[in-house]
Amino acid sequence: MKIEVHLHATLRQNISGESWKPIDIELPNGSSIGDILNHLAIEVDPGHLLFVLNGRTTDLDQTLKDGDVLDLMTAVSGG
């Protein structure tokens, strides 16, 4: 299956080339968001990430489907 991944903020540093472009990733059926993190070698604590799948926030264990669009971004906090 093919997933379109958009990396935001500092996560863009994890890839080479034009970091503003979405990445198309081929994964086996039944893969999860965690599998994408492993595929991209993103070693950020998942508790510090926000996962937005097809416009809705979700969690690391969410199973993906062909054609899904995933936005990965660092969670923001402050005061």
C-alpha positions in Angstrom: 0.0 0.0 0.0 1.1 3.6 -0.6 1.0 6.3 2.1 1.6 10.0 1.6 3.6 11.4 4.5 4.1 15.1 5.3 6.9 16.0 7.8 6.6 19.2 9.7 9.0 21.4 11.7 12.2 19.7 12.8 11.1 16.3 11.5 12.0 17.6 8.0 15.7 17.3 9.1 15.3 13.5 9.0 15.2 13.4 5.2 17.5 14.5 2.4 16.4 16.4 -0.6 13.4 18.8 -0.8 12.1 18.4 2.7 8.9 20.4 2.0 7.6 17.8 -0.4 5.4 14.9 0.7 7.0 11.5 0.8 5.3 8.5 -0.8 6.0 5.3 1.2 5.2 1.8 0.2 4.4 -0.5 3.1 2.8 -3.9 3.5 -0.9 -4.1 4.3 -1.7 -3.8 8.0 1.2 -1.4 8.7 0.8 1.2 11.4 2.1 4.7 12.0 4.8 3.2 14.2 6.0 1.3 11.1 6.3 4.6 9.2 8.5 6.1 12.0 10.7 3.0 11.8 10.9 3.2 8.0 11.9 6.9 8.2 14.3 6.2 11.1 12.6 8.9 13.2 13.9 8.5 16.7 11.8 11.1 18.5 9.8 10.0 21.5 6.3 9.3 20.1 4.9 11.1 23.1 6.3 14.3 21.7 4.7 13.8 18.3 1.3 14.6 16.8 -0.1 12.2 14.3 -2.8 13.5 11.9 -4.2 10.9 9.6 -6.5 12.1 6.9 -7.2 15.3 8.9 -7.8 13.7 12.2 -5.5 13.2 15.2 -4.8 9.6 16.0 -2.2 7.4 17.8 0.9 5.5 17.1 -0.8 2.1 16.7 -3.3 3.3 14.1 -3.4 0.9 11.2 -3.0 2.5 7.8 -4.9 2.0 4.5 -3.8 2.5 0.9 -4.0 6.2 0.0 -3.9 7.5 3.5 -2.3 10.9 4.1 -0.3 11.2 7.3 1.1 14.5 8.8 3.8 14.0 11.4 4.7 17.0 13.6 6.3 17.7 16.9 3.9 18.5 19.7 4.1 22.1 20.8 3.9 23.3 24.4 4.8 26.5 26.1 3.8 29.0 28.6 
